[in-house]
Amino acid sequence: MLLNKTKLLITIITLLVVTSNVSAQDQMAQFSDKIDFNILNEIIKMSDDTVYVSNTNNNHLSKDSLFYFYDKNGNKAIKMGYEVAYPFTGKSTIVKNNGNWGLINRLGEFIYQSQFPFPIKLSSYEKYGIFDDGRTIYNLRSGIQESGFINCAEPLTPDYFIIKTQSKKYQLVNKKEQKFIFKSEMDLIISQNFLIYNNRPNLLILKKNDKYGLYLSNGNEILKIKHEKIQFLGKYIMLLENKVWKYYLFENNKLKLIVSSEFQCTSPTYQSNAIGVYSKDKKYNILKTNGENLSQEFDYINVDGTLGIMNNSLVIFNSKTNFYIFYKK
């Protein structure tokens, strides 16, 4: 009987997760014919916010439905409109004109304009703009042409690794010394960093007997294994106490409380003044480091806090967590 209830609970949770993902995909799908979300997401994180780009102004769709660049007062910073345009990341930005992609400077002058209808791409490491199926490459920050780009970076071998024991528990192993770090096995070990090295603080969440603690990879205790719930959220440590989430940073070998909130964030945002994205009653919002949230709720916000959907409009969240309409259907 208990097993059947457990299976039913797992099924319900799985359906909720799948439904949530499908809902998000449906929300984004209405813009996918125009916008490459992967490119836009990365460019927003590099943008300097000095001008903004939109196919609307004061919430009114531009007469020709083109994208224009505006200053902070809502005046056109560049007279020309584009079929698609992304935010500036430095001295240049990516635009689409006459069906082909190109690169313009802040005066609206073309640094480069492709003569071929190849889709624009970004290199994975430096985020260079790749035109003409890899034949032409530009550094977006400088607007200077590059001869190539780095495909990937080879990670160093970690100094510690987490293993699953024969008793189906977990232990942390020092690779060099080939020894266990903790005296007893844990029900769960979660590392804040994907790879664990000696030369930087490596926090671990330990779970035992349904209680949580926080330790360093060298075995030093930060929080005893007695807490209701502990989670990592990017650089933050989330601690649940009496139905309140406390968000900490680990600095100078101790925890620093940033904010307490009723909201449980599910992903960290890129902005320095924000903690993360959370959802409530099928609406999305962003929790800031001062404990405030956005005055407007959204139908969807992506995991990096760069993009959102509100009333069938695609919005951009800048580095100060302010937002504006980027694309309106």
C-alpha positions as CSV (number, residue, x, y, z in Angstrom):
1,M,0.0,0.0,0.0
2,L,2.8,2.4,1.0
3,L,4.7,1.5,-2.2
4,N,1.7,2.3,-4.3
5,K,1.3,5.7,-2.7
6,T,4.9,6.4,-3.2
7,K,4.7,5.5,-6.9
8,L,1.6,7.7,-7.2
9,L,3.4,10.7,-5.6
10,I,6.4,10.2,-7.9
11,T,4.0,10.1,-11.0
12,I,2.2,13.3,-9.9
13,I,5.5,15.2,-9.3
14,T,6.8,14.0,-12.7
15,L,3.7,15.2,-14.5
16,L,3.9,18.6,-12.8
17,V,7.5,19.0,-13.9
18,V,6.7,17.9,-17.5
19,T,3.6,20.1,-17.6
20,S,5.7,23.1,-16.4
21,N,8.4,22.5,-19.1
22,V,5.7,22.1,-21.8
23,S,4.0,25.3,-20.6
24,A,7.4,27.2,-20.8
25,Q,8.1,25.8,-24.3
26,D,4.6,26.9,-25.4
27,Q,5.2,30.4,-24.1
28,M,8.5,30.7,-25.9
29,A,7.3,29.1,-29.1
30,Q,5.3,32.1,-30.2
31,F,8.5,34.1,-30.6
32,S,10.8,31.4,-32.0
33,D,10.2,32.3,-35.6
34,K,11.8,35.7,-35.0
35,I,14.2,35.3,-32.0
36,D,17.1,33.0,-31.2
37,F,16.7,32.7,-27.5
38,N,20.2,31.2,-26.8
39,I,21.9,34.1,-28.6
40,L,19.6,36.7,-26.9
41,N,20.2,35.2,-23.5
42,E,24.0,35.4,-23.8
43,I,24.0,38.9,-25.3
44,I,21.8,40.3,-22.5
45,K,24.3,39.1,-20.0
46,M,27.1,41.0,-21.8
47,S,25.0,44.1,-22.5
48,D,25.9,47.5,-21.0
49,D,22.3,48.9,-20.9
50,T,23.3,52.3,-22.4
51,V,20.7,51.9,-25.1
52,Y,17.8,49.5,-25.5
53,V,16.3,47.9,-28.5
54,S,12.7,47.1,-29.2
55,N,10.1,46.9,-31.9
56,T,7.9,49.1,-29.7
57,N,8.2,52.5,-28.1
58,N,6.1,53.5,-25.1
59,N,4.4,50.2,-25.6
60,H,3.3,51.1,-29.1
61,L,4.3,48.8,-31.9
62,S,6.6,50.6,-34.5
63,K,4.7,51.4,-37.7
64,D,6.9,49.2,-39.8
65,S,7.3,46.5,-37.1
66,L,11.1,47.0,-37.3
67,F,13.5,47.0,-34.3
68,Y,15.0,50.4,-33.3
69,F,17.6,51.4,-30.8
70,Y,16.5,54.0,-28.2
71,D,18.2,56.0,-25.5
72,K,17.0,56.2,-21.9
73,N,14.6,59.0,-22.8
74,G,12.9,57.0,-25.5
75,N,14.5,58.9,-28.4
76,K,15.9,56.9,-31.4
77,A,19.6,56.4,-30.9
78,I,20.0,55.1,-34.4
79,K,17.6,56.2,-37.2
80,M,17.6,52.9,-39.2
81,G,15.3,50.0,-38.2
82,Y,16.2,46.3,-38.5
83,E,14.2,43.1,-39.1
84,V,15.8,41.8,-35.9
85,A,18.3,43.5,-33.6
86,Y,20.0,42.4,-30.4
87,P,21.3,44.7,-27.5
88,F,24.8,46.2,-27.7
89,T,27.5,44.3,-25.9
90,G,30.3,46.9,-26.3
91,K,31.2,48.6,-29.6
92,S,29.0,46.5,-31.8
93,T,25.8,44.5,-32.0
94,I,24.1,41.9,-34.3
95,V,21.3,42.9,-36.6
96,K,19.4,41.4,-39.5
97,N,18.8,43.5,-42.6
98,N,17.4,42.5,-46.0
99,G,17.3,38.8,-44.7
100,N,21.0,38.6,-43.9
101,W,22.9,39.1,-40.6
102,G,25.4,41.8,-39.9
103,L,27.3,43.8,-37.3
104,I,26.8,47.5,-36.7
105,N,28.6,50.1,-34.5
106,R,26.9,52.6,-32.2
107,L,26.5,55.0,-35.0
108,G,24.5,52.5,-36.9
109,E,27.2,51.9,-39.5
110,F,27.8,48.4,-40.8
111,I,31.0,46.9,-39.6
112,Y,30.1,43.8,-41.5
113,Q,27.1,42.7,-43.5
114,S,26.8,39.1,-44.8
115,Q,25.7,38.5,-48.4
116,F,24.5,35.0,-47.5
117,P,21.3,33.9,-45.5
118,F,23.2,31.8,-43.0
119,P,21.9,32.0,-39.4
120,I,24.1,33.9,-36.9
121,K,25.8,31.9,-34.2
122,L,27.9,32.5,-31.1
123,S,31.1,30.7,-30.1
124,S,30.7,28.8,-26.9
125,Y,33.6,30.2,-25.0
126,E,34.3,33.9,-26.0
127,K,30.8,34.5,-27.4
128,Y,32.2,35.8,-30.7
129,G,29.7,36.4,-33.5
130,I,30.0,33.7,-36.2
131,F,28.8,34.7,-39.7
132,D,28.6,32.9,-43.0
133,D,28.7,29.4,-41.5
134,G,32.0,30.0,-39.7
135,R,33.9,31.9,-42.4
136,T,33.7,35.3,-40.7
137,I,34.1,35.8,-37.0
138,Y,33.8,39.1,-35.0
139,N,34.5,40.0,-31.4
140,L,31.2,41.6,-30.4
141,R,32.7,43.8,-27.6
142,S,35.4,45.3,-29.8
143,G,33.8,45.0,-33.2
144,I,37.1,43.6,-34.5
145,Q,37.3,40.6,-36.8
146,E,38.9,37.5,-35.4
147,S,40.7,34.6,-37.1
148,G,39.2,31.9,-35.0
149,F,37.7,31.0,-31.7
150,I,38.1,28.5,-28.8
151,N,35.7,25.5,-29.1
152,C,35.9,24.5,-25.5
153,A,38.2,24.6,-22.4
154,E,39.6,21.3,-21.0
155,P,38.9,21.2,-17.2
156,L,41.6,20.2,-14.8
157,T,41.2,16.9,-12.9
158,P,39.3,17.6,-9.7
159,D,41.0,17.0,-6.3
160,Y,37.9,15.4,-4.7
161,F,35.1,13.3,-6.1
162,I,31.8,11.9,-4.7
163,I,31.2,8.2,-4.8
164,K,28.3,5.9,-4.1
165,T,29.2,3.2,-1.7
166,Q,28.1,-0.5,-1.7
167,S,25.5,0.4,0.9
168,K,24.0,2.9,-1.5
169,K,25.2,5.8,0.6
170,Y,27.7,8.5,-0.4
171,Q,31.2,9.6,0.6
172,L,33.7,12.3,-0.5
173,V,37.1,11.0,-1.5
174,N,40.4,12.9,-1.5
175,K,41.9,11.8,-4.8
176,K,45.5,12.3,-3.9
177,E,45.4,10.6,-0.5
178,Q,42.7,8.1,-1.5
179,K,40.8,8.5,1.7
180,F,37.3,9.3,2.9
181,I,36.7,12.8,4.2
182,F,33.8,12.1,6.5
183,K,33.7,9.5,9.3
184,S,30.3,8.2,8.3
185,E,28.5,7.7,5.0
186,M,25.8,10.2,4.0
187,D,22.4,9.7,2.5
188,L,23.3,12.5,0.0
189,I,26.2,14.8,-0.8
190,I,25.8,17.8,-3.1
191,S,28.7,20.0,-4.2
192,Q,28.2,23.7,-4.9
193,N,30.8,23.5,-7.7
194,F,30.6,21.0,-10.5
195,L,34.3,20.1,-9.9
196,I,35.9,20.2,-6.5
197,Y,39.5,21.6,-6.1
198,N,41.9,22.3,-3.3
199,N,42.6,25.9,-4.3
200,R,39.2,27.4,-3.6
201,P,36.4,27.0,-1.0
202,N,34.2,24.0,-1.9
203,L,30.9,23.9,0.0
204,L,29.0,20.6,0.3
205,I,25.5,19.9,1.5
206,L,25.3,16.7,3.5
207,K,22.1,14.9,4.2
208,K,21.7,12.3,6.9
209,N,18.5,10.9,8.5
210,D,16.4,13.5,6.7
211,K,18.4,16.4,8.1
212,Y,20.9,18.7,6.3
213,G,24.3,20.3,7.1
214,L,26.9,22.4,5.4
215,Y,30.6,21.5,5.2
216,L,33.8,22.3,3.4
217,S,35.4,19.6,1.2
218,N,38.2,19.3,3.7
219,G,35.7,18.1,6.3
220,N,35.3,21.3,8.3
221,E,31.9,22.0,9.6
222,I,29.9,25.2,8.7
223,L,26.4,24.1,9.8
224,K,25.7,20.9,11.7
225,I,23.5,18.2,10.2
226,K,20.3,19.2,11.9
227,H,18.6,21.6,9.5
228,E,15.2,21.2,7.8
229,K,16.5,22.0,4.3
230,I,19.6,23.4,2.6
231,Q,20.0,24.1,-1.1
232,F,22.5,25.7,-3.4
233,L,21.3,28.5,-5.8
234,G,24.3,29.6,-7.8
235,K,26.6,31.4,-5.4
236,Y,24.0,31.5,-2.7
237,I,23.2,29.0,0.1
238,M,19.5,28.6,0.8
239,L,18.5,27.6,4.4
240,L,14.8,26.8,5.3
241,E,13.8,27.6,8.8
242,N,10.2,27.9,10.0
243,K,8.9,28.2,6.5
244,V,11.2,31.1,5.7
245,W,14.1,30.9,3.2
246,K,17.3,32.5,4.3
247,Y,19.8,33.3,1.5
248,Y,23.5,33.4,2.4
249,L,26.8,34.1,0.8
250,F,29.9,32.2,2.0
251,E,32.7,34.9,2.5
252,N,35.8,34.8,4.6
253,N,35.1,31.3,5.8
254,K,31.7,32.2,7.2
255,L,28.1,32.6,6.1
256,K,26.8,36.1,5.5
257,L,23.0,36.5,5.5
258,I,21.8,38.5,2.5
259,V,18.0,38.3,2.8
260,S,15.2,36.3,4.3
261,S,12.0,35.6,2.2
262,E,8.9,33.4,2.0
263,F,9.8,32.8,-1.6
264,Q,11.9,29.8,-2.7
265,C,13.9,30.7,-5.8
266,T,14.5,27.9,-8.3
267,S,17.3,29.4,-10.4
268,P,19.9,32.2,-9.9
269,T,19.8,35.3,-12.0
270,Y,22.7,37.1,-13.7
271,Q,22.1,40.5,-12.0
272,S,24.2,41.5,-9.0
273,N,21.2,43.0,-7.2
274,A,19.0,39.9,-7.6
275,I,18.9,36.5,-5.9
276,G,16.9,34.4,-8.3
277,V,13.7,33.5,-10.1
278,Y,10.7,32.1,-8.3
279,S,7.1,31.2,-9.2
280,K,3.8,31.5,-7.3
281,D,0.3,30.8,-8.5
282,K,1.6,30.1,-12.0
283,K,3.2,33.5,-12.2
284,Y,6.9,34.3,-12.2
285,N,8.9,37.0,-10.4
286,I,12.5,37.8,-9.3
287,L,13.6,38.2,-5.7
288,K,16.1,41.0,-5.2
289,T,18.9,41.1,-2.7
290,N,17.1,43.8,-0.7
291,G,14.1,41.4,-0.3
292,E,11.9,43.2,-2.8
293,N,10.5,41.7,-6.0
294,L,9.3,43.2,-9.3
295,S,6.1,45.1,-9.2
296,Q,4.8,43.3,-12.3
297,E,4.3,39.5,-12.4
298,F,5.1,37.6,-15.5
299,D,3.8,34.6,-17.4
300,Y,7.3,33.2,-17.7
301,I,10.9,34.1,-16.7
302,N,13.8,32.0,-18.0
303,V,16.4,30.5,-15.6
304,D,19.0,33.2,-16.0
305,G,16.5,36.1,-15.4
306,T,17.3,37.6,-18.8
307,L,14.0,37.1,-20.6
308,G,10.4,37.1,-19.6
309,I,7.0,36.9,-21.2
310,M,4.1,39.3,-20.3
311,N,0.8,39.6,-22.1
312,N,2.2,38.0,-25.3
313,S,5.3,40.3,-25.3
314,L,8.9,39.2,-24.9
315,V,10.7,41.4,-22.3
316,I,14.3,41.9,-21.4
317,F,15.6,42.2,-17.8
318,N,18.7,44.4,-17.7
319,S,21.6,44.3,-15.3
320,K,19.6,46.4,-12.7
321,T,16.6,44.0,-13.0
322,N,14.6,46.7,-14.8
323,F,12.6,45.4,-17.8
324,Y,11.3,46.6,-21.1
325,I,9.4,45.1,-24.0
326,F,11.9,43.7,-26.6
327,Y,9.5,42.2,-29.0
328,K,5.7,42.5,-29.3
329,K,3.8,40.4,-31.7
